[in-house]
Amino acid sequence: MNPIQAARAAGQQIWLDNLSRALISSGELARFIELGVAGVTTNPAIFHKAIAEGQDYRPALAAMDASLGAEARYEGLVIEDVQRACDVIRPVFEASQGDAGYVSLEVSPALADDEAGTVAAARRLRAAVARDNLLVKIPATAAGVGAIETLTGEGVSINVTLMFSLAHVEAVAGAYQRGLEKLAAAGGDVTRVRSVASVFLSRWDSLIDKQLDEIGTPEALALRGKAGVALARQAYQRYLARFHGAGFAALAAKGGRPQSMLWASTGTKNAAYPDLMYVEPLIGPETVNTLPDATLAAFIDHGQVSGNTVAQGADAAAAHIAALAALGLDLDVLGERLQQDGLAQFATAFGKLLELTA
């Protein structure tokens, strides 16, 4: 049993945080799936890299109608990639009865504060891809949360992205549950809806460590490198309380699925830290971890799976967050800052994408 399979035995799905035409055409994606990879996530930065470096996109761009706008040309490229990836991983989707085997495609970052625009774009992308195992990716902004409730109520499966705080976790989970309740009340099939809520981790430690260094006391310095894992473990406790509590019981009885916690931004940014610091401590039932290429390779090479590690140290995680607060670090405020930074990075990548496809 390789580490990906061992994580699956412990209840966690390992997904790949990358997609390109070459990855599919070469058979590499199929080989990852054979090893146990159970999903694929994408974002504008991933597609920018794929199209900028992938020679196989040039003939497709040249063959497109010249009158199409840059965004339409971009969508033409990536929708084809997502469709092909959905088809490659479809057996996982079917074998798991819709629990795994998904590919994510993000709405335009320009719509982050446009609820109606996000809803319209999600409907359009879902129809264009036309695959049951698509997750439409929507950011956890205020507008995004409203869109998530509406779309879940229509039976759309969603990957919520750019979550950075427990406030985001609660808002997103509430929107998902309300959407499922609306779908059930309208006679819809809640069993066909799948959702994951992506909490970004490494960016936390990059930001918090810098602030702890500025404080400079021994107490502050001792807290470095632990914020991401602590936040994830606290988020998982919130997940358990909501989706395995009485408030979700009626939906669960109808076959409604919990909204799984997904650990994102799991590549270690500080070379002084272990390369699997956002993987090995966060394995547990009903979770997903999406790994960039280097982190996936490291996990396959030397990853260790030792049971339900995400549920361990819940009290220590709460104490760590309290210690940060005692130093004046408000994680909800910093979470908003990180979300805005993330949106800006994706918007920049998206803008560069459109330059490539213009």
N, C-alpha and C positions, 0 to 999 in steps of 0.2 A: 504494500500500500504506500503510494507516494504521499507527500505532505498535503497536496490538494485533496486527495481522496480521504486522508485522515481528518482534515478539517470538515469535510462533508459528513463523515461519520459522527463528528461532534456537533453537527447541526448547522454548520456555516457553509455558505456557497462562496467560492472564490470566482470572481469575475475578472476579465481583462479590461484595463483602462486604456484601450487603444483600438484603432481600426484604420485600415487603409485598403486600397484595391489590391496592392501587392500581398498583403497579409492573407487575403482571401484566395487570390489566384495561385499563390505559391503552395497552398495547402497547409500553411503554418497555423492558421486559425483552426482548421480541422484537427491538427495534431494537438493543439492546446485543449480542445474539447475532449479528445481521446484521453488526455491526462486528467480530466475532471473539471476543467474550466466550465462554469455554468451560466455565463452571461458576458455581455460586452457593453462597456460604457464609452461614450464619446463626448466631446465638447468642441467649441470653435478652435481652441488651440491645437487639439489633436488633428482636426481636419485641415487646418492651415499647414501644419507640418507635412501631412500626407500629400496634399496637393502641390505644395512648394517643392517637395523632394521627389514626388512620384512621377516618373516619366510617362507612366501609362495613362495619366489623365490628359495629356496633351492632345492625343488624337480625338478623344471624346469632346474636349472643348472646341477643337477645330471643326468638328462635325455639327456643332450646335447652331441653331438659328441665330444669326448675327443680330437680329432685332431684339433678342431676349435681353433683359436687364441682368446686371451682375448677380443679384440675389437669386433670380430664377435659374441662371446657369449653375451657380453653386448648388442649389437644391437638386438640380438635375443630376449632378455628380454624386452627391452624398446619399440621395434617396436610393440610387441604384446600389451603392455600397451597402447601405443598411438592409435593403431587401435581400441581397445576396447573403449577408451575414445572418439575417433572420432564417433564411432557408437552410444554411449550413448547421445552425444550432437548433433547428426545429425538433429533431429527435429528442433532445433534452427537455424541451418544452412539453412534448407529448408524454414522455416517460414519467415526468414529474406531475402530470395533470395540471400544468399551468403554473407550477410553483417556481420553476427555473426556466432557463433557456431564452432569455430576453436580450434585446439589443436596444440601446437608448439613443434617441435623437433629440437634440435641444431646439427649442424655439429661439428665434432671434433675440440676442441680448438687448436689442433696442426696445423690446417690449416689456422689459422688466417692471416698469411702473404703469403699464397699460393692461388693465384686467381684461377688457373686452377684446383688445388686440391679441392677447395671449390665448384666450379661448378660441378665437377665430383661427389663429395660426395652428393651434393644437389639433383642431378638427381637420384642418386642411392637410397637415402633415400625416395624420393618422389615415386619412382617406388615400393620400398619394402612396404611402408605403404599403397599405393594404395587407398587413400581416398581423395575426393575432398576438404574436410575441414581440410587438413593439412597445416600448415604454417611451412616452413623450416626456421630455425633460423640461421642467419648469422651475424657476428659482423661487426660493422661499421669501420673496418680498411681500409686502402687504398686498399688492395687486396680485402677485402669484398665488397667495393663500386663497384669495377670493376665487381665482380661476380654478384652483385645485378642487375646491368644493363643488363648483358648477360642473366641471368635467367629470369628476368622480360620480356625480349624480347622473351623468349620461352614460356611465359605463366605460369611461376611458381609463386605461392603465397608465400610471404616471410615476416617473422618477423625479422626486423633488430634490433640487440641487442647491448648493450654496447655503447650507445650514451651518451656523457657527455657535449657537447658544442653546441653552435649555429653553429659553423663550421661543426660539424658532421651532424646537422639537414639539413643544406643546401646541403652538399655533397650527403647525402643519398636521399633527395627529388629529387635532380637533376638526380641521377642515375635511380631512379624509373620512373621519367617522360620520360627520354630518352629511357628506356627499353620499356615502353608502346608505345611510338611513333614508335619504331622498330617493335613491335608486330602488331600495326595497319597497318603500311606500308606493312607488309608481308601478310596482309589479315587475321591476327589472331583475335580472339574474346577477346577484352579487358574487356568485362563485367565479364569474369570468373576469373580475377586476383584481388586478395585482398592483401593488404600490410599494416603493421603497423610499426611504427618507435618508438622504445623503448628508452625513455630518463630516465636515472637512477638519482634518486633525493636524497635519504637520504645520500648517500656517499658524495655528495657535501657539505652538512652541517657539516658532520664529519670532512672533510678536511678544509673547510673554517673557521669553528669555531676555530679550533686549531691555524690557522694562525692569526686570529683576536685576540685570547687570547695572542699570542706572541707579537703582536703590542701593545696591552694593553691600548690604549688611550680610553677615553669615547666614542669618535666617532666610533672607531673600534668595541668596545664591543657592541654598540647599533645595529650593523649590524648582530649579531649572529642569527642563526636559520632561516634565510630568503632566503638564496641563492637558495635552491632547488625549492621553489615555484616561485621565481622570474625568474629563468631560464625556468621553464615550461611555465609560462605565456608569456615570450618572444618567446619561441619556437612555441606556439600556434598562436601568431601574424604572425610569418613567414609562418606557415601552411596556415592561411587564405589568406595571400597575394599571395602565390603561387597557391594553389589549388582552390581558388575562384576568381582568377584573369584572365586576358585575355590570359595569356600564357598557361593555361590548358583548355581553353574553347573548343578547337577543340576535344580534347580527351574526355571531359565531354559530348560533343554532341554525341559521339559514345558510351557512356555508361561507359567510364573509371572512376574508383573510385579514389577519393583522397586517399593518403597514410595517414591513421589516426595517430595522435600522441597517443602514449601509455605511460602512467606514470608507471615506474618500480622502483624497490627498494623503495617501499612505506611503509615499516615497519619502524616506528620511532626508531632510534638507541640510541638517548639520552632520558633517562627516564624523564628528566626534561621538555620535550616537549610533547604537546598533542599527543595522540595515533593516531589521524586522521589528522595530520597536512599536509600530502601529499594526502589527499583524499577530504575532504570537500572544501578546497579552489580551487580545480582543476576540478570541474565538469562543463561540457559544451558539446555542440553539436559536434558530430563526433569525440569523444575522447574515449579512453579505459583506464581503470586503473586496473592493475593486482595486486591482494592483497594476501600476505601470510596468512596462516590460522588465526593467532592471529589478524591481522588487519581486515580481513574479519569478524571475530567474533565480534570485536569491532564496526565495521560499522553496522552490523545487530542489535547489542544491542542498540547503542545510536547515530548512525550517523544522521546527519542533512543535508538535501538537500535544498538549498535555491537558486535554479535557476542556471543561467550561471555564476558561480563564477570564472571560468578560464579566462574569458574575462574582469573581473573587475581588476582594478589596473594595467593596462598595462603601464601607464606612471610611476607609482611608481616602477614597476618592472624594467623598463629601468633605472630609477634613482638609484635604488639599485645596479644594475650591474655597473653603472658608478661610484658609490661611492666606490665599491670594486676596480675598476681599478685605481681610484685616490690614493688608498692606496698601489698600486703596485701589485695587484693580477690580473694576466693575465688569464682570464677564459679559453681561447683557449689552452694556455700552460698547465694549470692545468687539463683541460679536457683530454689532451693526457696522462698525468700522471695517471689520474683515469682510463682511458681505459686500459692502460698497467697493472695497478694493478688488474683490473677486469679480464683481460685475464689470468694473472698469477694465480689468485684464481680459475678460472674455470679449468685451466690446472692442478693445484694441485688436485682438486676434481676429474677430469677425470682420472688422474693417480691412485688415490686411488680406483676409480671404477674398473679400469682394474685389480688391485690387487685382488679385490673381485671375479672377474669373470675368473681369470686365471686358 
